[in-house]
Amino acid sequence: MTVLMLCRALQPGPDERIVAEARAFRRTLPGAAPLQACVSLDGTQACIYAWADARLANRPEWSSLARLATLCEWNGASAREPAPYHYVVATDIEPAKEIEFNSWYHTEHMPGLAAVRGTVHCARFRSLESRPRYRAVYDLTAPEVLESDAWLAIRNTSWAGRIRPHFVNTTRTLFRTVLDERSEVALAA
């Protein structure tokens, strides 16, 4: 499945503005694409995701639009709980380590983090044309999940220690989810 993602810098203001922008974006898409809209905790960045036909991404008015191919998804240990937080790790990887990087993420890292209490859902994406090329996303019950002993144990395995030094162009951002229609629950209206 392909996901359309709009990410942009944000001026301070009410969450309703991003929800309205997300819904306006959806009106340009055929069908009823489910949306997720998030605002970074520092209020400087917004991301809007739409699960829609990737061929629609070629419209010139969407200059900040990225097409993301879904690599894999996991339901988390807290799959039935609300997920008001969205954590994103976006990175490139040194070419010589790309196969091992993908193996590590698929075999150890993402399944391990999905099993941590407080993880509702997680997924990996590959950008079809922009950088960073890889994006791992985690829907969480609380920011404290990222500091839990179980989360840190998975982040600090020996395999993680061998692969993480080869990350390039990495950003880590924690967002508040202000709209999530994947489960038909709007957190802000």
N, C-alpha and C positions, 0 to 999 in steps of 0.2 A: 504494500500500500504506500502511496505517496502522500505527503503532507505538505501543504503550502504554509509558509511561515513569513510573517512580517515582523521585523524587529527594527526598532528605531529609538533614537534619543527622545527623552520625554521631559517636558517642562512640568513643574509641580502643579497639581490640580486634582480634582476629584476623580475617583475611579470610574464614575459613570461615563466620563468622557471616553475612556478606553473601551468600555462596554459598547458605547454607541458607535465608535469607530469599527469595532469588530463586527457588529451587526450590519453596518453600512458595507463593509468588505464582503460579507456573506451575500448581500443583495446583488452583488456583481457576479456571483457564481450561480450556475444552474443547480437546481435541486435544493436540498436543505442540508448543507454541509454543517456537521457539528463543529463548534468552536471551543477554543480554550484561549482566554486572554489573561495575561499576567503582567504585573508591575514589579520591578526590582524593589527590594526592601529599602534602598536609598532613594527611590522615586525618580531615578534618572533614565530608566530604560523600560520599554514596553515590548512584549512579544505577543503576537496573535497567531494561533495555529488554526488551520482549517483542513479538515479531512475531505478533500475534493479532488477532482480530476486534475492531474499535474499538467496536462496540455494547456490549461488555462493560464499558466504562469508566463506566457509569452506576451502579455499585454504591456505596452510601454508605460502606462500610467502606474505600474507597480514596480518602481525602480528599486525598492528595498525588499522585494519578494524573493524568497529562496524556495526551491523545491527540494524536499527531503525524502529520500527513499528509506522506508522502514527496514532495518536489518533484523531486529528481533524485539520482542516485548515479553514482559513478565507481569503477572499479578503479584502483588506484594503480600507479605505476612498480614498486613492490615487492609486487605483488599476491599472490605465492605465499609470502611470508615471514611468520613469526609477527608479531603486532601486540600487544605487551604494554602499549601506551600508547594512550590515547583522549583527544584534545584536543577541547574544546567551546567554540565561540563562540556565545553566545546574545545576541540583540539585537532591539530594535525599530528602526524607521527613521521619520524624519519623513515624514508622509503625502505631501508634495509630491515626495519622492524615491523612493517605493516602486517605481515602474516601472523607473527607472534602476538602483536597487539590485538588483532581481531580474535584470535584464539583465546587469549587471556580474558578479554571482555566477555566473550560468549560462554566460555567454560567455567571461569572462576568468579570474575568480578561482579557482573550484573546478577547472576543467580544468587550469589552471596549477599549482595545488597538488597535484593528483593526479599530475602528471607529475614531481614532485620525488622523487628516490630517497629511500626511507624511508617514503613514503606507501603504505600497503597498500590502504586503501579510504577513501572520503569520501562524505558524503551531506549533503543539506539537507532540513530539515523545517520545516513551518509548524504551530505549535500551533493546535489547533482551538478552544481556549477560554481558555488562560492566557497570561501574559506572562513573559518576552519572547516575541514572536510567532514569531521565526525562530531556528533552531538549525542551525548548521553543525558537523558532527562529522568527525573525522579519526582513523582508526586508524593508528598509527605504530609503526615498529620501535624507536625510541629518542627520548627527549626532545630530543636534540641536533638532530633534523630541523628543529625550530622555529627554530633559530639558523643553519641552513645558508645559504650564499650564494644557492642556488637558491630556497629558501623566502622569504627576505627580498626577493629581486628581485621575486617575484610580489606580495608584500604591499605593495611600495613603487612600484607603477606610477603613472603620472599619473592614470589613471581611479580607482584606489584612493584616491589623495590627494584627489580631488574628492568621492567618495561617503562615505568614512569619517567626515568631520566631521558627517554627518547621522545617525550612529548614536545611539540613545537607549537607556538602560537596559541597557548592554552588560556582560556578564561573560565572562571567559576563564578556563577551568579545565582543568588537565592532570590526568588520571586514570591510575591503573594498572588494567588490565583483569584481573580476578580470575576471570572465567568468560566464555567465548565459545563458545556452542554453534552459532553460525551455521556454523562449519566443523567442528563436533563436537570441538573441542579445549578441554578444561577446564584453565585455567592454575592453578587451586587447587581442591582437592577438599574 
